[in-house]
Amino acid sequence: MLNLKTIAAAACVALTLGGVSTRANAASDEQNLIDRARITVDDLHRDKEFGNAHDLMRRAKGIMIVPSLVKGGFFFGGEGGDAVLLTRTGQGGWSQPAFYTLASASFGLQIGLQQSELVLIVLSDRAMNAFMQDEFKVGAQAGLAIVTLGSMAEADTTSHLNADIVVWASSTGAYAGLTLNGSLIKPRDTYNAGYYGHAENPVDILVKRDVPVQPGSSNLQQALTNAS
C-alpha cells in the first residue's frame, strides 16, 4: 500500500514534469513563430512583383513579420495574429526578435475568411518609437504615414518614399482587400519572457539589445539580410 510520503513525492514529480512540459511547449510555440516568420520573409524575397521595392528593405530600421493574420466573420469580423519585430543593428545585421500580437474587431456586412502574410517595413524613427510603446493603434498615431501594398510593391516604391511604414501583404480568401486601420499592436509579454527566460520589454530587446543571443533566431536574421 502506498503511504502518504510516496504519494506526495509522486505528486511533486508530476508537478515538476508538468512545469517542464509547459515551459517546453511555450518555447516550442515561440520558436515555431520565428520559423514561420522566416518562411514569410522567404515568400516576400521570392515575390517577383516585389522587384525594386527591395530598396525599402535596405532602408528599413525595423521589420515586423506576421506569418498568419486571420480575418473572418459573418456580420461580426475580426483579425488577429502573432508577430515578431526585429531592428537593424549598427553592423548591418538584425537584432534578436521581440514578440507582438496584432488584433482588431469590426462590425458590418462581411462574409468570408482571409489569411494573410504580412511584413511591416518600418522606415522612420518615429514609427519605430511607436512600436516601443505598450500599445500602438494603427491609424491613431498622429503623423505616421502607413501604406498597405499588395503584391504590386514594385510599382508603388517610388511614390511612397516618405512613408513611415510600408506593409507588404500576400492574402488569400473572400475579402476584396486588407486594411490594418484600427488594429492594435502590442508586445506579447508571455512569449518574450518564455523565449528569453525572464521578463523582457521591447526596448531591452530591440534598442538596448540587452538579452541573451538565441541561436534559434539566426535563420530569420539571415533571411532578412538576404531580402535586403
C-alpha positions in Angstrom: 0.0 0.0 0.0 1.3 3.5 -0.9 2.0 5.7 2.1 1.4 9.4 2.2 5.1 10.2 1.7 5.2 8.2 -1.5 2.0 9.8 -2.8 3.4 13.3 -2.0 6.7 12.5 -3.8 4.8 11.3 -6.9 2.7 14.4 -6.9 5.8 16.6 -6.7 7.4 14.8 -9.6 4.2 15.1 -11.6 4.0 18.9 -10.9 7.7 19.3 -11.8 7.3 17.4 -15.1 4.2 19.3 -15.9 6.0 22.6 -15.4 8.8 21.4 -17.6 6.3 20.4 -20.3 4.5 23.7 -20.1 7.8 25.6 -20.5 8.9 23.3 -23.4 5.5 23.9 -25.1 5.9 27.7 -24.7 9.4 27.6 -26.1 8.1 25.5 -29.0 5.4 28.0 -29.7 7.9 30.9 -29.8 10.3 29.1 -32.0 7.5 28.0 -34.3 6.5 31.6 -34.8 10.1 32.6 -35.6 10.4 29.7 -38.1 7.1 30.7 -39.8 8.3 34.3 -39.9 11.4 33.2 -41.7 9.2 31.4 -44.3 7.2 34.6 -44.7 10.4 36.6 -45.4 11.4 33.9 -48.0 8.0 34.3 -49.6 8.5 38.1 -49.8 12.0 37.6 -51.2 10.7 35.3 -53.9 7.7 37.5 -54.9 8.6 38.5 -58.5 6.3 41.6 -58.1 8.3 42.9 -55.2 11.1 43.9 -57.6 12.8 47.2 -56.8 11.0 47.5 -53.5 14.0 45.7 -52.0 15.2 49.2 -51.6 12.6 49.6 -48.9 14.1 46.6 -47.1 17.6 48.2 -47.3 16.3 51.4 -45.8 14.3 49.7 -43.1 15.0 50.5 -39.4 12.9 47.6 -38.4 10.8 44.7 -39.8 7.6 43.3 -38.2 6.5 39.9 -39.6 3.1 38.4 -39.2 3.2 34.9 -40.6 -0.5 34.4 -40.4 -3.1 37.2 -39.9 -6.6 35.6 -39.9 -9.6 37.8 -40.7 -13.1 36.4 -40.9 -16.7 36.6 -39.9 -20.3 36.7 -40.7 -21.6 40.2 -39.8 -19.1 40.3 -36.9 -15.5 40.2 -38.0 -12.1 40.5 -36.6 -8.4 39.9 -37.4 -5.6 38.7 -35.3 -2.1 37.1 -35.4 1.2 36.8 -33.7 4.2 38.8 -34.9 7.9 39.3 -34.4 9.8 42.6 -34.7 13.5 42.9 -35.4 15.6 46.1 -35.7 18.6 46.9 -37.8 21.9 46.7 -35.9 24.9 49.0 -36.4 26.8 46.2 -38.1 24.1 45.9 -40.8 22.6 42.8 -39.2 19.4 42.3 -37.3 18.5 42.2 -33.6 17.0 39.4 -31.6 13.2 39.2 -32.1 10.6 40.8 -29.9 7.2 39.1 -29.9 4.0 41.0 -30.5 0.3 40.4 -31.1 -1.9 42.2 -33.7 -5.7 42.3 -33.2 -8.8 44.3 -34.2 -12.5 44.0 -34.4 -15.2 45.2 -36.7 -18.9 45.1 -37.3 -20.7 45.1 -40.7 -21.9 43.2 -43.6 -19.0 40.9 -44.3 -18.8 37.3 -45.2 -15.5 35.4 -45.8 -12.3 34.2 -44.4 -8.9 35.6 -45.3 -5.5 34.6 -44.2 -2.6 36.9 -44.9 1.2 37.0 -44.6 2.3 40.5 -43.6 5.6 42.3 -43.5 5.6 45.7 -41.9 8.7 47.6 -43.2 9.4 50.4 -40.6 11.2 53.2 -42.3 11.3 56.1 -39.8 12.4 56.7 -36.2 9.0 58.0 -35.2 7.4 54.8 -36.4 10.0 52.7 -34.6 9.2 54.7 -31.4 5.5 53.9 -31.8 6.3 50.2 -31.6 8.2 50.7 -28.3 5.0 51.8 -26.6 2.8 49.4 -24.6 0.2 49.7 -27.3 0.2 51.1 -30.8 -3.1 51.6 -32.7 -2.7 51.7 -36.4 -4.3 54.9 -37.8 -4.5 56.6 -34.4 -0.8 57.5 -34.2 -0.6 61.2 -35.2 1.7 62.0 -38.1 2.5 58.4 -39.3 2.1 57.6 -43.0 1.2 53.9 -43.4 0.9 52.5 -46.8 -0.6 49.0 -47.4 0.6 47.3 -50.6 -0.5 44.0 -52.2 1.9 42.2 -54.4 2.4 45.3 -56.6 5.1 46.8 -54.3 7.4 47.5 -57.2 5.0 49.9 -58.9 4.5 51.8 -55.7 8.0 52.1 -54.4 9.0 55.4 -55.8 5.7 57.1 -54.9 5.9 56.1 -51.2 9.4 57.1 -50.3 8.1 59.3 -47.5 6.0 56.6 -45.8 6.8 55.7 -42.2 5.6 52.1 -42.6 5.0 50.2 -45.7 3.0 46.9 -45.4 3.6 44.1 -47.8 0.6 41.7 -47.8 0.0 38.4 -49.5 -3.6 37.3 -49.0 -6.0 34.6 -49.9 -9.7 34.4 -49.2 -13.0 36.1 -50.0 -12.2 39.6 -48.8 -11.5 42.1 -51.5 -8.8 43.8 -49.6 -6.9 44.2 -46.4 -6.5 47.1 -44.1 -4.7 47.4 -40.8 -6.5 50.7 -39.8 -7.7 50.4 -36.2 -5.6 47.3 -35.5 -3.9 47.2 -32.0 -0.3 46.1 -31.9 1.2 45.3 -28.5 4.0 43.3 -27.1 3.3 39.7 -26.2 4.9 39.6 -22.8 4.5 35.9 -22.2 6.3 35.0 -25.4 9.1 37.5 -24.6 9.5 36.1 -21.1 9.4 32.5 -22.3 11.9 32.9 -25.1 14.5 34.8 -23.1 14.0 33.1 -19.8 12.6 36.2 -17.9 10.5 39.2 -18.5 11.8 41.5 -21.3 10.3 44.5 -22.9 10.8 45.7 -26.5 13.2 48.4 -25.5 15.5 45.9 -23.8 15.3 43.6 -26.8 15.3 45.9 -29.7 17.1 49.1 -28.6 19.4 48.2 -25.7 19.8 44.7 -27.1 20.5 43.5 -23.6 19.1 40.0 -24.0 20.8 36.6 -24.4 21.5 35.6 -28.0 19.2 32.9 -29.1 20.6 30.6 -31.8 17.0 29.8 -33.0 16.7 33.3 -34.4 19.7 33.1 -36.7 17.9 31.7 -39.7 15.3 34.5 -39.6 18.1 37.1 -39.2 19.9 35.7 -42.2 16.7 35.6 -44.3 16.2 39.4 -43.6 19.8 40.0 -44.6 19.2 38.1 -47.9 16.0 40.0 -48.6 17.6 43.4 -48.3 
